[in-house]
Amino acid sequence: MRADRYRWLARGFAVAAVLLSATVPARAQEATPNDSSSHDTILVQGLKTEALKKAIGTYVNALTVMDASEPLARYAPGTFCPAVLGLNDTLDGQIAARMRQVAEAAGVKPAPPGCQTSALVFFVDDKESFIRQFQRLQPTYFTDPKGDLWSPPKEAGPAVSWQLTQQIDPQGNAISRDMGGTRYVESVEGGGRINSMITVQIAMSVVIIERNSLVGLSTTQIADYALMRSLTDRGPKELKDAKRFSILSVIDAPMGSETPPSLTAWDLAYLKGRYAGDPRFFGTRQGTIIRQSIERAVTGKK
């Protein structure tokens, strides 16, 4: 169920499209990447056994906000619906289609065609300038569930992302009551030491990427990068040495360096682990599932 507070967000997409179209230079087509369909396979990378658990822990902790008292934010089944703007109609469509394809493979269960947009990807000339204009025209994308304004995350480099989330009670209703800092749920059904009484649903994700960072990348690499940014809590800056095991390395990689041609085995296993099991699992429990999913994918163990 779409969170009540954010149910009209997709209407702002049209305004954002107008804003973005005004910023696309006449020469933008010259800077767009070439398609590389031969890179559609998912890359598998290995790691020495003694360093595996440490690397997996770094990878998962860097991308995930885990809370012992709250579930991880996830798209509800049938609500992930990507829309891409800023290159050209053909490339935008290819990137959105690839995002949907990989999300399906990862167990995210995307919405059917013709769905209401819930994952926005913008390609722009200057992300800070675009954010300022976007915030002025569409402040709803910069509010919490109570309607309070907040500033988008500060992230060095050519990309930034964030999510708008909503807590949902056991009856499927958005939680809006707040009394003295305490959240109240109408029913205690399903609570326990492993499961929360609530789920945390993503109503909208926003990914903004500067076009000049795409030179030399295939549409597959761009789409898989955008998908990972849409479905994870943090930017890739904390990945450190584990960054080489993720498609999230492609944007910042020096020109001519070796990069994954697509989503890696680590990335796919991360998404499968994040969307596995009960969405009410507390964050720390889900984090364990994610780490186990990656270890199985890398080692081949069951």
MOBELFEN-V939293 format. One record per residue. N is the residue number from 1. RES is the residue in three letters. SS is DSSP state (alpha for helix, beta for strand, coil for the rest). D_LAST is the distance of its C-alpha to the last C-alpha in Angstrom with 2 decimals. Layout:
# MOBELFEN-V939293
N|RES|SS|D_LAST  N|RES|SS|D_LAST
This chain:
# MOBELFEN-V939293
1|MET|coil|33.89  2|ARG|coil|35.55  3|ALA|coil|36.83  4|ASP|alpha|40.58  5|ARG|alpha|41.56  6|TYR|alpha|40.02  7|ARG|coil|40.59  8|TRP|coil|43.32  9|LEU|alpha|41.48  10|ALA|alpha|41.01  11|ARG|alpha|44.79  12|GLY|alpha|44.99  13|PHE|alpha|43.05  14|ALA|alpha|46.30  15|VAL|alpha|48.14  16|ALA|alpha|45.47  17|ALA|alpha|45.72  18|VAL|alpha|49.45  19|LEU|alpha|49.03  20|LEU|alpha|46.59  21|SER|alpha|48.72  22|ALA|coil|51.60  23|THR|coil|49.68  24|VAL|coil|48.44  25|PRO|coil|50.73  26|ALA|coil|52.34  27|ARG|coil|50.53  28|ALA|alpha|47.02  29|GLN|alpha|46.09  30|GLU|alpha|46.71  31|ALA|alpha|44.01  32|THR|coil|41.24  33|PRO|coil|38.33  34|ASN|coil|38.01  35|ASP|coil|35.33  36|SER|coil|32.75  37|SER|alpha|30.87  38|SER|alpha|29.42  39|HIS|alpha|27.18  40|ASP|coil|25.39  41|THR|coil|22.08  42|ILE|coil|19.41  43|LEU|beta|19.47  44|VAL|coil|16.56  45|GLN|coil|17.45  46|GLY|coil|16.22  47|LEU|coil|17.18  48|LYS|coil|18.12  49|THR|alpha|15.76  50|GLU|alpha|18.54  51|ALA|alpha|19.21  52|LEU|alpha|15.81  53|LYS|alpha|15.76  54|LYS|alpha|19.43  55|ALA|alpha|19.22  56|ILE|alpha|16.55  57|GLY|alpha|18.77  58|THR|alpha|21.81  59|TYR|alpha|20.44  60|VAL|alpha|19.44  61|ASN|alpha|22.61  62|ALA|alpha|24.77  63|LEU|alpha|23.97  64|THR|coil|23.62  65|VAL|coil|26.29  66|MET|coil|24.62  67|ASP|beta|26.94  68|ALA|coil|26.39  69|SER|coil|28.84  70|GLU|beta|28.06  71|PRO|beta|25.23  72|LEU|coil|24.26  73|ALA|beta|26.44  74|ARG|beta|25.02  75|TYR|coil|26.75  76|ALA|coil|27.24  77|PRO|coil|26.10  78|GLY|coil|28.76  79|THR|coil|30.42  80|PHE|beta|29.02  81|CYS|coil|31.89  82|PRO|beta|32.44  83|ALA|beta|35.92  84|VAL|beta|36.90  85|LEU|beta|40.39  86|GLY|coil|42.16  87|LEU|coil|41.73  88|ASN|coil|43.11  89|ASP|alpha|42.48  90|THR|alpha|40.49  91|LEU|alpha|38.17  92|ASP|alpha|37.83  93|GLY|alpha|36.78  94|GLN|alpha|34.28  95|ILE|alpha|32.61  96|ALA|alpha|32.47  97|ALA|alpha|31.07  98|ARG|alpha|28.29  99|MET|alpha|27.44  100|ARG|alpha|27.28  101|GLN|alpha|25.15  102|VAL|alpha|22.42  103|ALA|alpha|22.63  104|GLU|alpha|22.03  105|ALA|alpha|18.90  106|ALA|coil|17.61  107|GLY|coil|18.43  108|VAL|coil|21.69  109|LYS|coil|23.71  110|PRO|beta|26.91  111|ALA|coil|30.38  112|PRO|coil|32.18  113|PRO|coil|34.77  114|GLY|coil|37.96  115|CYS|coil|36.23  116|GLN|coil|37.63  117|THR|coil|36.52  118|SER|coil|34.13  119|ALA|beta|32.85  120|LEU|beta|35.67  121|VAL|beta|35.49  122|PHE|beta|38.82  123|PHE|beta|39.84  124|VAL|beta|43.00  125|ASP|coil|45.44  126|ASP|coil|45.31  127|LYS|alpha|42.77  128|GLU|alpha|45.00  129|SER|alpha|47.94  130|PHE|alpha|45.91  131|ILE|alpha|44.45  132|ARG|alpha|47.99  133|GLN|alpha|49.27  134|PHE|alpha|46.29  135|GLN|alpha|46.69  136|ARG|alpha|50.39  137|LEU|alpha|50.02  138|GLN|coil|46.92  139|PRO|alpha|46.72  140|THR|alpha|44.40  141|TYR|alpha|41.51  142|PHE|alpha|42.36  143|THR|beta|42.61  144|ASP|coil|40.55  145|PRO|coil|40.36  146|LYS|coil|43.72  147|GLY|coil|45.39  148|ASP|coil|45.77  149|LEU|beta|45.79  150|TRP|coil|43.51  151|SER|coil|43.19  152|PRO|coil|40.27  153|PRO|coil|38.05  154|LYS|coil|39.62  155|GLU|coil|37.46  156|ALA|coil|38.75  157|GLY|coil|38.23  158|PRO|coil|38.45  159|ALA|beta|36.01  160|VAL|beta|35.58  161|SER|beta|33.69  162|TRP|beta|33.75  163|GLN|beta|32.77  164|LEU|beta|34.97  165|THR|beta|33.23  166|GLN|beta|34.43  167|GLN|beta|33.48  168|ILE|beta|33.37  169|ASP|coil|34.30  170|PRO|coil|32.89  171|GLN|coil|35.54  172|GLY|coil|34.47  173|ASN|coil|37.47  174|ALA|beta|37.65  175|ILE|coil|38.47  176|SER|coil|41.75  177|ARG|coil|43.54  178|ASP|beta|43.78  179|MET|beta|46.06  180|GLY|coil|46.67  181|GLY|coil|43.34  182|THR|beta|41.44  183|ARG|beta|39.51  184|TYR|coil|40.27  185|VAL|coil|38.13  186|GLU|coil|40.03  187|SER|coil|37.50  188|VAL|coil|35.21  189|GLU|coil|32.94  190|GLY|coil|29.25  191|GLY|coil|29.70  192|GLY|coil|27.98  193|ARG|coil|26.14  194|ILE|coil|22.93  195|ASN|beta|24.60  196|SER|coil|27.63  197|MET|coil|30.58  198|ILE|coil|30.48  199|THR|beta|28.40  200|VAL|beta|29.16  201|GLN|beta|29.63  202|ILE|beta|30.39  203|ALA|beta|33.75  204|MET|beta|34.22  205|SER|beta|32.77  206|VAL|beta|35.13  207|VAL|beta|34.37  208|ILE|beta|37.35  209|ILE|beta|37.22  210|GLU|beta|40.27  211|ARG|alpha|40.97  212|ASN|alpha|41.94  213|SER|alpha|38.37  214|LEU|alpha|37.20  215|VAL|coil|39.18  216|GLY|coil|37.15  217|LEU|coil|34.08  218|SER|coil|32.94  219|THR|alpha|32.72  220|THR|alpha|28.95  221|GLN|alpha|28.69  222|ILE|alpha|31.10  223|ALA|alpha|29.43  224|ASP|alpha|25.93  225|TYR|alpha|27.58  226|ALA|alpha|29.50  227|LEU|alpha|26.52  228|MET|alpha|24.66  229|ARG|alpha|27.97  230|SER|alpha|28.37  231|LEU|alpha|25.10  232|THR|coil|24.89  233|ASP|coil|27.31  234|ARG|coil|28.63  235|GLY|coil|29.83  236|PRO|alpha|28.12  237|LYS|alpha|30.72  238|GLU|alpha|28.64  239|LEU|alpha|25.73  240|LYS|alpha|27.77  241|ASP|alpha|25.94  242|ALA|alpha|22.68  243|LYS|alpha|24.78  244|ARG|alpha|24.29  245|PHE|alpha|20.66  246|SER|coil|21.97  247|ILE|alpha|24.36  248|LEU|alpha|26.39  249|SER|alpha|27.88  250|VAL|coil|29.91  251|ILE|coil|32.83  252|ASP|coil|33.88  253|ALA|coil|33.19  254|PRO|coil|36.45  255|MET|coil|37.90  256|GLY|coil|36.81  257|SER|coil|33.70  258|GLU|coil|30.31  259|THR|coil|28.20  260|PRO|coil|25.07  261|PRO|coil|26.34  262|SER|coil|24.18  263|LEU|coil|21.48  264|THR|beta|18.85  265|ALA|alpha|15.07  266|TRP|alpha|15.45  267|ASP|alpha|17.91  268|LEU|alpha|16.12  269|ALA|alpha|12.96  270|TYR|alpha|15.62  271|LEU|alpha|17.41  272|LYS|alpha|14.55  273|GLY|alpha|13.75  274|ARG|alpha|17.51  275|TYR|coil|18.10  276|ALA|coil|15.35  277|GLY|coil|16.62  278|ASP|coil|20.21  279|PRO|coil|22.50  280|ARG|coil|24.32  281|PHE|beta|21.66  282|PHE|beta|23.45  283|GLY|alpha|22.77  284|THR|alpha|21.37  285|ARG|alpha|18.79  286|GLN|alpha|17.84  287|GLY|alpha|17.77  288|THR|alpha|15.05  289|ILE|alpha|12.94  290|ILE|alpha|13.87  291|ARG|alpha|13.07  292|GLN|alpha|9.49  293|SER|alpha|9.28  294|ILE|alpha|11.04  295|GLU|alpha|9.22  296|ARG|alpha|5.92  297|ALA|alpha|8.74  298|VAL|alpha|10.70  299|THR|alpha|8.81  300|GLY|coil|6.56  301|LYS|coil|3.81  302|LYS|coil|0.00
